[in-house]
C-alpha cells in the first residue's frame, strides 16, 4: 500500500509531519510518497502525478488557505480540481484543508495554539481515514451517521 501526500509551502504548520506520524502510529506497512508544491491550486496536479507516475493507491492533499477572499476562491478552485482528479484517476484524494481563519478566537485574532491543535487533529484523523479506505470500502461504515468531524468537536448523531 502506498499513500501519496501532497503538501504546500504556504502552510504555516508542517502538515506532512503530522500525516507521517499518523502512518507510523498505525503500524501498517504503508509507503509514503511526498510531493510539495507552492500553494493549494497546485495540489490537484501533484495528486494526479502521485497516482499516475508514482503508483499511489490514495492521496492526501494538505493545504492551509489564507483568510482573504482570494484565498477562499483559490481553495474552492483547488477543491474542484481535486474532485476532477479523483474522477479522472478513479482514486480517492482526501482534501485536508485548514483555513487560517478557522484558528481565530472570538475577537477575530489568530490563536496560534488553536490553529496548531486543529491542524494536528484534522490531518491525523484524515490520515487514519485514508488508511481505513485502503483496507476496504466498508472500513469507515461503523462510523457512518455519527456526525464525526475532523479538526473540530463531533457534531454528534441525531
Rosetta blueprint (number, residue, H / E / L):
1 X L
2 X E
3 X E
4 X E
5 X E
6 X E
7 X E
8 X E
9 X L
10 X L
11 X L
12 X L
13 X L
14 X L
15 X H
16 X H
17 X H
18 X H
19 X H
20 X H
21 X H
22 X H
23 X H
24 X H
25 X H
26 X H
27 X L
28 X L
29 X L
30 X L
31 X E
32 X E
33 X E
34 X E
35 X E
36 X E
37 X E
38 X L
39 X L
40 X H
41 X H
42 X H
43 X H
44 X H
45 X H
46 X H
47 X H
48 X H
49 X H
50 X H
51 X H
52 X H
53 X L
54 X L
55 X L
56 X L
57 X L
58 X E
59 X E
60 X E
61 X E
62 X E
63 X E
64 X L
65 X L
66 X L
67 X L
68 X L
69 X H
70 X H
71 X H
72 X H
73 X H
74 X H
75 X H
76 X H
77 X H
78 X H
79 X H
80 X H
81 X H
82 X H
83 X H
84 X H
85 X H
86 X H
87 X H
88 X H
89 X H
90 X L
91 X L
92 X L
93 X E
94 X E
95 X E
96 X E
97 X E
98 X L
99 X L
100 X H
101 X H
102 X H
103 X H
104 X E
105 X L
106 X L
107 X L
108 X L
109 X L
110 X E
111 X L
112 X H
113 X H
114 X H
115 X H
116 X H
117 X H
118 X H
119 X H
120 X H
121 X H
122 X H
123 X H
124 X H
125 X H
126 X H
127 X H
128 X H
129 X H
130 X H
131 X H
132 X H
133 X H
134 X H
135 X H
136 X L
137 X L
138 X L
139 X L
140 X L
141 X H
142 X H
143 X H
144 X L
145 X L
146 X L
147 X L
148 X L
149 X L
150 X L
151 X L
152 X L
153 X L
154 X L
155 X L
156 X L
157 X L
158 X L
